[in-house]
Amino acid sequence: MKTENIHFNHSDNIQIRFNDMDGLGHANNSTIQEYFDLGRLGYFNKVFKNEVNWKEFGAIVASIKTDFLAPVFLSDKLRVKTKVLYIGDKSMKLIQHIVDDKNILKATCSSVMVGFDPKTQSSLLIPDEWRRKISDLEQSDL
């Protein structure tokens, strides 16, 4: 399956490790989820230029759905593409694709992340600065 017509402004290369493989020689499903986690982290590091103090304010995954479309093998060259589709008052919706070097879609992930205050353990409004910086990367008003 080829990737859908979604324009991604961010992607990260993924290094597949030998211990990512299961008994069938495929990357384990939980490992695929780790690749998506790395993609989200890479996305936010790019947006905020590694300047976010995650101990004071952050975003946590509140909902996640992953579809596994094709097996990932040790020899694959992978990229995880990440895009914010929507920003609400306290949450944002992301879409991610894992593709190989032939642009074959291996897995998709849609998630909702919620603004979060670690000190109070409660949700927070998404800061205007975050909204602006994410919109700049996405080249879209979110």
N, C-alpha and C positions, 0 to 999 in steps of 0.2 A: 504494500500500500504506500503510495506517495504522500508526502505531507500536504495538508490542506492549504488553502490560500489564505493563510494568516501571515501577516508580516511581523516578524520578530526583530526587534532592535538589539537584542542581547542573546548571546549564546556562550556557553562554557564547554571546553573540551573535557571529556571524562576519561580518566585513566582506569581501565579495567584491570583488576587484580586477580591473580590466580584463585585466591580464596573467595572471590565473588561467585565462583561457579558451584553449581549443585551436582548431584550424582549423574545427571543427564548431560552435563557439559554446557548447560545454559546458566546465565546469570540468575541467581535466586531472586524471586519477586521482592523480597524485603530489601535486597541490594539495589534493585531498580528504584525503589522509593528513596533510598539514600542518595542516588544520583539526582533525583528531583530536589531533595533537600540542598545538595551542593549548588544546584542551579538557582534556587531561591536566594541562598546566601551570596552567591556571585552577583546576582542581579542587584540586591540591595547594597552590596559593597561598591558596585559601580555607581549606582544612583547617588549614594551618600559619600563616595570617595573614602570609605573606611573610617568615617568620622562619627558614626553613631555610637553612643554609649548605651549598649543594650541592657545595662543594669538599671538605667533610669527610665528608659522608654523603649518599647519594642512592639513587635507584632507577632502573634502566635497563630498557629494553624488551628482553625476551629472546625473546618470541614475539608475533607479530601476524597477525591475519587480518581482511581487510577485504572486505566485500561491497558492490558498487556496485549500487543498486537502481533509481535513477531519475536522469536527468541533472540537473545543477545549472546554472542559467543566471545570467547577470550580474544580472538583475532580481530573482532570488530573495532572500528575507530568511531567513537561516539561523540556527539555533542548534545547538550541539553539546552533547548531554547526556552526562554522565559519571557512572558508578557503580562503586564497588568491590563486587564480589560475594563475594569470599572473601580471607582473609588466612591464609597458611600460615606456616611458620617463617621462610623466607627470601624468599617470593614472595607476590604478590597478583594476583588476576585482576580485570580491569576489563572493562566493557561500555560501549560508546558508541553513540549514535545521532545522526545529523545529520538534522534535520527542517526543513521550511520553515514559513512562517507559517500555512499551512493544515494543519499537522501531518502532512504527507506525508513518509514516511520515504525519505530519499534514499540513505543509506549506513549500514552498521553496522560496528563494529570490536570485536573481542574481542582482548585482549592480556594477557600475563603480564609483570609487572614484578618485578625481583629487587632486593633490598637490595644496595647496592654501595658499597665503600670505594674512592674514587678513588686514594688514596695507595698501597694495596697491590694495587689492581686485582683484588680478589677479592669474592666474595659475602659478605654479612653477614646476620645475623638482623634481621628487621623489629623495630625498637624497640617496647617496650610503649607508649611515649608515642604513637607513630604509630598503633598499633593502637587505642588509646583515642580519639584525635582523629578518626580515620576512622570508627570505630564511632559516635561522637557525631553526626557529620554524616549518616551513613547510618541513624541511629536503629535500630541493629541490633547484636547481638553478633557480631563477626566474629572 
